[in-house]
Amino acid sequence: MSNVRKELISGVFYTSVAKYTGIVVTLAVSGVLARLFTPEEFGVVNIATVIIAFFAIFSDLGIGPAVIQHKTLSRRDLGSIFSLTVWSGAVMALLFFAASGLIASFYDDSQTLRNICRILALNLFFASANITPNALVLRDKRFRFAAVRSLSVQVLGGTTAIAAAYAGAGIYALTINPVLSSLLLLIVNLRAYPLRLRLRPRRAALRKVFSFSAYQFGFQLINYFSRNLDKLLMGRYMSLSELGYYDKSYRLMMLPLQNITYVVSPVMHPVFSEMQHDLRKLADNYLKVIRLLAFIGLPLSVVLWFTARELVLVIFGDQWMPSVPVFRILTLSVGIQIVLSTSGAIFQAANATRMLFVCGVITAALNVAAISTGIFAFGTIEAVAWCICTSFALNFVLCYVLLFRRTLHAPMRPFWRTFLSPLLLAALLSLPLAAVEWLLPPMPLLVSLAAKGAAAAAVWVLYVQGRGVYDLRELTGSMLSRKKPNSDNPNVL
């Protein structure tokens, strides 16, 4: 097995263990808190977190991926880059704190939202200071360390938030997890990579990463609006309860992305950046990743569609029933989003952040048109969900045309052929799930969820193993292997 493949498998294994265990933690914490707070209260916190993400972009400045991509930065360079993120994070945190009153007034909330924004300003500062040390963890491919660290922090932050909620902290308990988690991550990473804070960062060090990070920053800024405009506008022109229902559906839809592709993407950039001078090899290896993700994502869309009611009610409770149709609509986009969300790592690995920025501009324009249509033309959260799914589909096509034809200079036909077999599997999966849904008598939610999950898993395994798509036994053995990579042929996946 090649060095690159072993690095990918090892990185994905450790990251996925933390992420998949984190699913249980996230669902458990969300399930408890969803029963303690109302949709309106979640809507208030959602507004604050969406806005704080905007401020975070200006403290990030695209530095993290730039540190990963540039392998020759000296310790002195890294100290200057770290200092830039610390000072920019401090400035953004102070601005966010000062703007809390204006934000609360805009959303007709004079006290609660203002206080939540002020508390979350701490999260903004800690997260900004963590950018450089966290990038060094990924650049050095310390995926096991990153997995153990993230899971531990997630468990501690979640349990502390629940304890605070039961102790009477009220809605402010919802701010504990993000603030505490960002602080703990910063402490752990700085112990692993101690960096010197400088009052004046060296310009020479910043120039080394500027050309890469500038377009990365532009993309992050554009992507923020394309991903969060729906919540910002719904919070202003629709009720907070509707925003709460929509946001719960959206977050539940995002869990597969966060826990499938987000265990792959952080690994892909450090590993594939070694191929930045051989774009054809990069394209060939990325097609193998796309094929694997398609066999996971497209069938998963079908499973989530048929289990939407069970998942929402089991996790969040009966009061979140209006979220079911919205979540069901959003699940249609899960398959393509699982594939699409990895494209950014390839643009980065190919030193093509300028093209990534162009892709972001097109994506933002489509998303703005879709969100505005859903909110102002139809005025329902279901319509917003349908418009968002349509936008995701168009973005998928346009993004991969730019990636393969304009960036990697590779043909598109192999890319489209990659999806034929996964689409067939998705169609076959719908048959037993539809049978359980429509032919069997009504069952308790957990029983229905287990029956559908077992049927889907059986069909998926039989298809993948029976048709020789993947040897699941060999793949499992490779992921569990602790042997060091063979360096004989490091560039073949």
C-alpha positions in Angstrom: 0.0 0.0 0.0 1.4 3.4 -1.0 2.5 6.1 1.4 -0.2 8.5 0.4 -2.9 6.0 0.7 -1.7 5.0 4.2 -1.5 8.6 5.3 -5.1 9.2 4.0 -6.5 6.1 5.7 -4.7 6.7 8.9 -5.8 10.3 9.0 -9.4 9.6 8.1 -9.5 6.7 10.6 -8.4 8.8 13.6 -10.4 11.8 12.6 -13.5 9.7 11.9 -13.3 8.0 15.3 -13.4 11.4 17.0 -16.1 12.7 14.7 -18.4 9.7 14.8 -18.1 9.4 18.5 -18.7 13.2 18.4 -22.0 12.5 16.6 -23.2 10.7 19.7 -22.0 13.5 22.0 -23.5 16.2 19.8 -26.8 14.5 19.4 -27.0 13.7 23.2 -26.2 17.3 24.1 -28.5 18.7 21.5 -31.3 16.3 22.5 -31.0 17.4 26.2 -30.8 21.1 25.5 -33.6 21.0 22.9 -35.9 19.8 25.7 -34.8 22.5 28.0 -35.0 25.5 25.7 -37.6 26.7 23.2 -37.2 27.2 19.5 -37.2 31.0 20.1 -34.3 30.7 22.5 -32.3 28.7 20.1 -33.2 31.3 17.4 -31.6 34.0 19.5 -28.3 32.1 20.0 -28.3 31.2 16.3 -28.4 34.8 15.3 -25.4 35.6 17.5 -23.4 32.6 16.2 -24.1 33.5 12.6 -22.9 37.1 13.1 -19.8 36.1 15.0 -18.8 33.8 12.2 -18.7 37.0 10.0 -16.3 38.7 12.4 -14.2 35.5 12.6 -13.4 35.7 8.9 -11.6 39.0 9.4 -9.4 37.6 12.2 -8.7 34.4 10.2 -7.6 36.1 7.0 -7.1 32.7 5.3 -4.0 32.0 7.4 -4.7 28.4 8.4 -4.6 26.8 4.9 -1.7 29.0 4.0 0.4 27.6 6.9 -0.5 24.1 5.8 0.4 24.7 2.2 3.8 26.4 2.8 6.2 23.8 4.1 9.3 26.0 4.6 8.1 28.6 7.1 10.6 29.1 9.8 9.8 29.3 13.5 10.3 33.0 13.4 7.9 33.3 10.5 5.3 31.2 12.4 5.6 33.5 15.4 4.8 36.5 13.3 1.9 34.8 11.6 0.6 33.7 15.0 0.9 37.2 16.3 -1.1 38.6 13.4 -4.0 36.2 14.2 -3.9 37.0 17.9 -4.0 40.8 17.4 -6.6 40.6 14.6 -8.7 38.3 16.8 -8.5 40.8 19.7 -9.6 43.7 17.5 -12.5 41.7 16.0 -13.6 40.5 19.5 -13.7 44.1 20.8 -15.6 45.2 17.7 -18.1 42.4 18.1 -18.5 43.3 21.8 -19.0 46.9 21.0 -21.5 46.1 18.2 -23.7 43.9 20.5 -26.1 46.7 21.2 -26.7 47.5 17.5 -27.1 43.8 16.7 -29.7 43.4 19.5 -31.6 46.5 18.3 -31.7 45.3 14.7 -33.4 42.0 15.8 -35.7 43.8 18.4 -34.0 42.2 21.4 -32.6 44.7 23.8 -31.0 42.6 26.5 -30.7 38.8 25.9 -29.1 38.9 22.5 -26.7 41.7 23.5 -25.4 39.7 26.5 -25.0 36.6 24.4 -23.0 38.5 21.8 -20.7 39.9 24.5 -20.1 36.4 26.0 -19.4 34.9 22.6 -16.8 37.6 21.9 -14.5 35.5 24.0 -15.0 32.6 21.7 -14.1 34.8 18.8 -10.7 35.7 20.4 -9.8 32.2 21.5 -10.7 30.7 18.1 -8.6 33.3 16.3 -5.5 32.7 18.4 -5.8 29.0 17.7 -5.6 29.3 13.9 -1.8 29.0 13.6 -1.1 26.2 16.2 -4.1 24.2 14.9 -2.8 24.5 11.3 0.6 23.2 12.5 -1.1 20.1 13.9 -2.6 19.4 10.6 0.5 20.3 8.5 2.5 17.8 10.5 -0.3 15.2 9.9 -0.8 14.6 13.7 -4.2 13.3 13.0 -4.4 11.0 16.1 -3.5 13.9 18.4 -6.1 16.1 16.8 -8.8 13.4 17.1 -8.2 12.8 20.8 -7.9 16.5 21.5 -11.2 17.4 19.7 -13.2 14.6 21.2 -12.1 15.3 24.7 -12.9 19.0 24.4 -16.3 18.3 22.8 -17.3 15.9 25.7 -16.2 18.4 28.4 -17.8 21.4 26.7 -21.1 19.6 26.1 -21.4 18.2 29.6 -20.5 21.5 31.2 -23.3 23.2 29.1 -25.9 20.7 30.2 -24.8 21.0 33.9 -25.1 24.8 33.6 -28.5 24.5 32.1 -29.8 22.3 34.9 -28.1 24.6 37.5 -30.2 27.5 36.3 -28.0 29.4 33.9 -30.9 29.7 31.5 -30.3 30.6 27.8 -26.7 31.6 28.7 -25.8 27.9 29.1 -25.9 27.7 25.3 -22.8 29.9 25.1 -20.7 27.8 27.4 -19.8 25.0 25.0 -18.4 27.2 22.2 -16.4 29.5 24.6 -15.0 26.7 26.7 -14.2 24.5 23.7 -12.2 27.2 21.9 -10.3 28.0 25.1 -9.3 24.4 25.8 -8.3 23.8 22.1 -6.0 26.8 22.3 -4.4 25.7 25.5 -3.8 22.1 24.2 -2.4 23.3 20.8 -0.1 25.9 22.3 1.4 23.2 24.6 2.1 21.1 21.6 3.4 24.1 19.5 4.5 26.9 21.7 4.7 30.1 19.6 6.2 33.5 20.5 3.8 36.4 20.6 5.3 39.5 18.9 4.0 43.1 19.3 4.8 43.8 15.6 4.7 40.8 13.2 7.4 40.8 10.6 6.2 41.8 7.1 8.6 39.5 5.4 6.9 36.5 7.0 3.4 37.7 6.1 4.4 38.3 2.5 5.3 34.6 2.2 1.7 33.6 2.7 -0.2 36.6 1.4 -0.8 35.6 -2.2 -2.3 32.3 -1.0 -4.2 33.6 2.0 -5.7 36.7 0.3 -7.8 34.7 -2.1 -8.6 32.2 0.7 -9.8 35.1 2.8 -11.9 36.4 -0.1 -13.5 32.9 -0.5 -14.2 32.6 3.2 -15.9 36.0 3.2 -18.1 35.2 0.2 -18.8 31.7 1.5 -20.0 33.1 4.8 -22.7 35.1 3.1 -23.7 32.2 0.8 -24.0 29.8 3.8 -25.6 32.1 6.3 -27.7 34.6 4.4 -30.8 32.4 4.8 -30.6 32.6 8.6 -29.8 36.3 8.7 -32.7 37.2 6.5 -35.1 34.7 8.1 -34.2 36.2 11.5 -35.2 39.6 10.2 -38.2 38.9 8.0 -39.7 35.7 9.5 -40.4 34.7 13.0 -37.8 33.4 15.4 -39.7 30.2 15.9 -39.6 29.6 12.1 -35.8 30.3 12.2 -35.5 27.9 15.0 -37.3 25.1 13.1 -35.3 25.8 10.0 -32.0 26.0 11.8 -32.6 22.7 13.6 -33.3 21.1 10.2 -30.3 22.6 8.6 -27.9 21.7 11.5 -29.2 18.1 11.4 -28.7 18.0 7.7 -25.1 19.3 8.1 -24.2 16.5 10.6 -23.3 14.0 7.8 -21.2 16.7 6.1 -19.4 17.6 9.4 -18.9 13.9 10.3 -18.0 12.4 6.9 -16.4 15.0 4.6 -15.0 17.0 7.5 -13.0 14.0 8.5 -11.7 13.8 5.0 -11.0 17.4 4.0 -8.6 18.2 6.9 -6.6 15.2 5.9 -6.8 15.8 2.2 -5.1 19.2 2.1 -2.0 18.2 4.1 -1.6 15.0 2.1 -2.5 16.2 -1.4 -0.4 19.4 -1.0 2.6 17.1 -1.6 1.3 16.8 -5.2 0.9 20.5 -6.0 3.5 20.2 -8.8 1.8 17.2 -10.5 -1.8 18.2 -11.2 -2.7 15.2 -13.3 -1.7 12.9 -10.5 -3.6 15.1 -8.1 -6.7 14.8 -10.3 -6.4 11.0 -10.6 -6.1 10.5 -6.9 -9.0 12.9 -6.1 -11.3 10.9 -8.4 -10.8 7.9 -6.1 -11.8 10.0 -3.1 -14.9 11.3 -5.0 -15.9 7.7 -5.9 -15.7 6.7 -2.3 -17.7 9.7 -1.1 -20.3 9.2 -3.8 -20.9 5.6 -2.6 -21.4 7.1 0.9 -23.3 10.3 0.2 -25.8 9.4 -2.5 -27.2 6.4 -0.6 -27.2 8.4 2.6 -29.5 11.0 1.0 -32.0 8.3 0.4 -31.7 6.9 3.9 -32.1 10.4 5.5 -35.2 11.1 3.3 -37.0 8.0 4.6 -35.9 8.5 8.2 -36.5 12.2 8.5 -39.5 12.0 10.9 -37.9 9.4 13.2 -34.6 11.3 13.4 -36.1 14.7 14.2 -38.6 13.4 16.8 -36.2 11.0 18.5 -33.4 13.5 18.7 -35.3 16.8 19.4 -38.7 15.8 20.6 -42.3 16.3 19.5 -42.1 20.1 19.8 -39.9 20.1 16.7 -42.4 18.4 14.4 -42.5 21.4 12.0 -38.8 20.8 11.2 -39.5 17.4 9.6 -40.6 18.5 6.1 -37.8 21.0 6.0 -35.2 18.4 7.0 -36.6 16.0 4.4 -36.2 18.5 1.6 -32.7 19.4 2.7 -31.6 15.7 2.7 -31.8 15.7 -1.1 -28.7 17.8 -1.2 -26.6 15.7 1.2 -25.1 13.5 -1.4 -23.7 16.2 -3.6 -22.7 18.3 -0.7 -20.6 15.5 0.8 -18.6 15.4 -2.5 -18.6 19.2 -3.1 -17.3 20.1 0.4 -14.0 18.4 -0.4 -13.3 20.5 -3.5 -11.9 23.4 -1.5 -9.0 21.2 -0.2 -8.1 20.4 -3.9 -8.1 24.0 -4.9 -5.8 24.7 -2.0 -3.6 21.7 -2.7 -3.2 22.9 -6.3 -2.2 26.4 -5.2 -5.4 27.7 -6.9 -7.0 29.8 -4.2 -7.8 32.4 -6.9 -10.0 29.9 -8.7 -11.5 28.9 -5.4 -12.4 32.6 -4.9 -14.0 32.7 -8.4 -16.0 29.6 -7.5 -17.1 31.2 -4.3 -18.4 34.3 -6.0 -20.5 32.2 -8.4 -21.8 30.1 -5.5 -22.7 33.2 -3.5 -24.6 34.7 -6.4 -26.7 31.6 -6.9 -27.3 31.2 -3.2 -28.4 34.8 -2.7 -30.9 34.4 -5.6 -32.2 31.1 -4.2 -32.6 32.4 -0.6 -34.2 35.6 -1.7 -36.7 33.8 -3.9 -37.6 31.4 -1.0 -38.1 34.2 1.5 -39.6 37.0 -0.5 -41.5 35.2 -3.2 -42.9 32.3 -1.2 -42.4 33.2 2.4 -42.2 29.7 3.9 -39.3 27.7 5.4 -40.1 24.8 3.1 -39.7 27.0 0.0 -36.4 28.3 1.3 -35.2 24.6 1.7 -36.3 23.8 -1.9 -34.5 26.9 -3.3 -31.3 26.1 -1.3 -31.3 22.5 -2.7 -31.6 23.8 -6.3 -28.7 26.2 -5.7 -26.5 23.4 -4.3 -27.1 21.4 -7.4 -26.1 24.2 -9.8 -23.1 25.0 -7.7 -22.0 21.4 -7.8 -21.9 21.4 -11.6 -20.2 24.8 -12.0 -17.6 24.2 -9.3 -16.4 20.9 -10.7 -16.2 22.3 -14.2 -13.9 25.0 -12.9 -11.9 22.5 -10.8 -11.2 19.8 -13.4 -11.1 21.8 -16.7 -9.6 25.1 -15.5 -7.5 24.1 -12.5 -6.4 20.5 -12.9 -6.6 20.5 -16.7 -8.3 17.1 -16.6 -11.3 15.8 -18.7 -14.8 15.8 -17.2 -16.0 12.4 -18.5 -14.3 10.3 -15.9 -15.7 12.6 -13.2 -19.3 12.1 -14.4 -18.8 8.3 -14.8 -17.8 8.1 -11.2 -21.4 8.7 -10.1 -23.2 6.1 -12.2 -22.8 3.1 -9.9 -23.5 5.1 -6.7 -26.7 6.4 -8.3 -27.8 2.9 -9.1 -27.1 1.9 -5.4 -29.2 4.9 -4.2 -32.1 3.8 -6.4 -31.9 0.2 -5.1 -31.8 1.4 -1.5 -35.1 3.3 -1.9 -37.0 0.0 -2.5 -36.7 -1.6 1.0 -36.9 1.7 2.7 -40.2 2.5 0.9 -41.5 -0.9 1.8 -40.8 -0.3 5.5 -42.3 3.2 5.2 -45.5 2.4 3.4 -46.2 -1.4 3.6 -45.5 -2.3 7.2 -47.9 -1.2 10.1 -46.9 1.9 12.2 -44.1 1.2 14.6 -42.5 3.0 17.5 -40.0 5.6 16.3 -36.9 3.8 17.5 -38.1 0.5 16.0 -38.9 2.1 12.7 -35.5 3.8 12.7 -33.7 0.6 13.5 -35.6 -1.3 10.8 -34.9 1.2 8.1 -31.2 1.5 9.1 -30.7 -2.3 9.1 -32.4 -2.6 5.6 -30.3 0.2 4.2 -27.0 -1.2 5.7 -27.7 -4.7 4.3 -28.4 -3.4 0.8 -25.3 -1.2 0.9 -23.0 -3.9 2.1 -24.3 -6.5 -0.4 -24.0 -4.1 -3.3 -20.5 -2.8 -2.5 -19.0 -6.1 -1.5 -21.0 -8.3 -3.9 -20.2 -6.2 -7.0 -16.6 -5.8 -6.0 -16.8 -2.0 -5.6 -14.6 -2.2 -2.5 -13.2 -5.0 -0.5 -14.7 -4.0 2.9 -12.6 -6.5 4.8 -9.4 -5.3 3.3 -10.4 -1.6 3.8 -11.3 -2.2 7.5 -8.0 -4.0 8.0 -6.1 -1.1 6.5 -7.7 1.4 8.7 -7.0 -0.6 11.8 -3.4 -1.2 10.8 -0.8 0.6 12.9 2.1 -0.1 10.5 4.2 2.8 9.3 3.8 3.9 5.7 6.0 2.4 3.0 8.0 5.2 1.4 8.8 3.3 -1.8 6.1 4.9 -3.9 4.7 7.9 -2.0 2.6 9.5 -4.8 0.2 6.8 -5.8 -3.1 6.5 -3.9 
